[in-house]
Amino acid sequence: MTGHPATRHRGDDAAAASFILGVTGLLVFNLLLGPCAVTLASLSLTRRTHRPLLATLGLTLGLTDLLVLATIGSLDHTLSWHINL
């Protein structure tokens, strides 16, 4: 029995990467990972990925990364944040 290997769409990897970067960006390196997540999600959506929900989540998380950074930065007057224990 011969079968064709599963084909991967060009935007699928970018959708998954944007989601992973968006989630990670909420914890560390929001300034770097947020824009990367937004860019990869946008590329994935323009390439008509087979995973549009994952790309949309990556886009939302990337924008949330930047929003968290802007909010905490405006409260703390710095581009970094930390938790005082």
Short mmCIF file of the C-alpha atoms (twelve columns), coordinates in Angstrom:
data_MODEL
# 
_entry.id   MODEL 
# 
loop_
_atom_site.group_PDB 
_atom_site.id 
_atom_site.type_symbol 
_atom_site.label_atom_id 
_atom_site.label_alt_id 
_atom_site.label_comp_id 
_atom_site.label_asym_id 
_atom_site.label_seq_id 
_atom_site.Cartn_x 
_atom_site.Cartn_y 
_atom_site.Cartn_z 
_atom_site.pdbx_PDB_model_num 
ATOM 1  C CA . MET A 1  0.000  0.000  0.000  1 
ATOM 2  C CA . THR A 2  1.534  3.271  -1.077 1 
ATOM 3  C CA . GLY A 3  0.318  6.567  0.229  1 
ATOM 4  C CA . HIS A 4  1.222  10.117 -0.334 1 
ATOM 5  C CA . PRO A 5  3.022  11.793 2.522  1 
ATOM 6  C CA . ALA A 6  1.059  14.471 4.289  1 
ATOM 7  C CA . THR A 7  1.730  17.805 2.685  1 
ATOM 8  C CA . ARG A 8  2.459  20.778 4.865  1 
ATOM 9  C CA . HIS A 9  1.217  24.213 4.080  1 
ATOM 10 C CA . ARG A 10 3.687  27.117 4.040  1 
ATOM 11 C CA . GLY A 11 1.883  29.059 6.738  1 
ATOM 12 C CA . ASP A 12 1.321  26.203 9.181  1 
ATOM 13 C CA . ASP A 13 4.757  26.331 10.796 1 
ATOM 14 C CA . ALA A 14 4.559  30.104 11.089 1 
ATOM 15 C CA . ALA A 15 1.163  29.806 12.807 1 
ATOM 16 C CA . ALA A 16 2.535  27.352 15.363 1 
ATOM 17 C CA . ALA A 17 5.660  29.451 15.925 1 
ATOM 18 C CA . SER A 18 3.623  32.620 16.439 1 
ATOM 19 C CA . PHE A 19 1.512  30.895 19.081 1 
ATOM 20 C CA . ILE A 20 4.571  29.554 20.926 1 
ATOM 21 C CA . LEU A 21 6.332  32.935 20.778 1 
ATOM 22 C CA . GLY A 22 3.185  34.715 21.949 1 
ATOM 23 C CA . VAL A 23 2.785  32.465 24.985 1 
ATOM 24 C CA . THR A 24 6.479  32.637 25.843 1 
ATOM 25 C CA . GLY A 25 6.462  36.403 25.384 1 
ATOM 26 C CA . LEU A 26 3.938  36.781 28.173 1 
ATOM 27 C CA . LEU A 27 6.558  35.452 30.563 1 
ATOM 28 C CA . VAL A 28 9.891  36.708 29.213 1 
ATOM 29 C CA . PHE A 29 11.273 39.014 26.499 1 
ATOM 30 C CA . ASN A 30 7.954  40.678 25.537 1 
ATOM 31 C CA . LEU A 31 9.801  43.404 23.624 1 
ATOM 32 C CA . LEU A 32 11.418 40.818 21.334 1 
ATOM 33 C CA . LEU A 33 8.912  37.961 21.192 1 
ATOM 34 C CA . GLY A 34 5.735  40.050 20.875 1 
ATOM 35 C CA . PRO A 35 6.617  41.626 17.513 1 
ATOM 36 C CA . CYS A 36 7.968  38.284 16.251 1 
ATOM 37 C CA . ALA A 37 4.670  36.591 17.116 1 
ATOM 38 C CA . VAL A 38 2.682  39.349 15.394 1 
ATOM 39 C CA . THR A 39 4.849  39.172 12.265 1 
ATOM 40 C CA . LEU A 40 4.704  35.378 11.966 1 
ATOM 41 C CA . ALA A 41 0.957  35.308 12.582 1 
ATOM 42 C CA . SER A 42 0.391  37.979 9.934  1 
ATOM 43 C CA . LEU A 43 2.521  36.089 7.413  1 
ATOM 44 C CA . SER A 44 0.705  32.880 8.212  1 
ATOM 45 C CA . LEU A 45 -2.715 34.458 7.739  1 
ATOM 46 C CA . THR A 46 -1.739 36.094 4.445  1 
ATOM 47 C CA . ARG A 47 -0.452 32.723 3.198  1 
ATOM 48 C CA . ARG A 48 -3.878 31.195 3.976  1 
ATOM 49 C CA . THR A 49 -2.682 28.731 6.584  1 
ATOM 50 C CA . HIS A 50 -4.651 25.601 7.360  1 
ATOM 51 C CA . ARG A 51 -4.414 26.650 11.016 1 
ATOM 52 C CA . PRO A 52 -6.092 30.070 11.097 1 
ATOM 53 C CA . LEU A 53 -7.188 29.718 14.735 1 
ATOM 54 C CA . LEU A 54 -3.610 29.073 15.852 1 
ATOM 55 C CA . ALA A 55 -2.385 32.048 13.817 1 
ATOM 56 C CA . THR A 56 -5.118 34.281 15.261 1 
ATOM 57 C CA . LEU A 57 -4.196 33.184 18.780 1 
ATOM 58 C CA . GLY A 58 -0.537 33.939 18.026 1 
ATOM 59 C CA . LEU A 59 -1.482 37.389 16.743 1 
ATOM 60 C CA . THR A 60 -3.626 38.081 19.802 1 
ATOM 61 C CA . LEU A 61 -0.958 36.869 22.206 1 
ATOM 62 C CA . GLY A 62 1.740  38.893 20.439 1 
ATOM 63 C CA . LEU A 63 -0.344 42.050 20.716 1 
ATOM 64 C CA . THR A 64 -1.079 41.208 24.349 1 
ATOM 65 C CA . ASP A 65 2.680  40.906 24.972 1 
ATOM 66 C CA . LEU A 66 3.139  44.451 23.731 1 
ATOM 67 C CA . LEU A 67 0.153  45.704 25.702 1 
ATOM 68 C CA . VAL A 68 1.489  44.142 28.915 1 
ATOM 69 C CA . LEU A 69 4.906  45.681 28.262 1 
ATOM 70 C CA . ALA A 70 3.398  49.123 27.603 1 
ATOM 71 C CA . THR A 71 1.157  48.958 30.672 1 
ATOM 72 C CA . ILE A 72 3.832  47.816 33.082 1 
ATOM 73 C CA . GLY A 73 6.374  50.130 31.474 1 
ATOM 74 C CA . SER A 74 4.126  53.135 31.950 1 
ATOM 75 C CA . LEU A 75 3.504  52.225 35.582 1 
ATOM 76 C CA . ASP A 76 7.162  51.491 36.307 1 
ATOM 77 C CA . HIS A 77 8.686  54.042 33.849 1 
ATOM 78 C CA . THR A 78 10.989 51.391 32.381 1 
ATOM 79 C CA . LEU A 79 11.013 48.830 29.548 1 
ATOM 80 C CA . SER A 80 11.593 45.914 31.916 1 
ATOM 81 C CA . TRP A 81 9.474  44.399 34.618 1 
ATOM 82 C CA . HIS A 82 10.019 42.071 37.537 1 
ATOM 83 C CA . ILE A 83 8.112  40.655 40.455 1 
ATOM 84 C CA . ASN A 84 9.205  41.729 43.916 1 
ATOM 85 C CA . LEU A 85 9.023  38.804 46.306 1 
# 
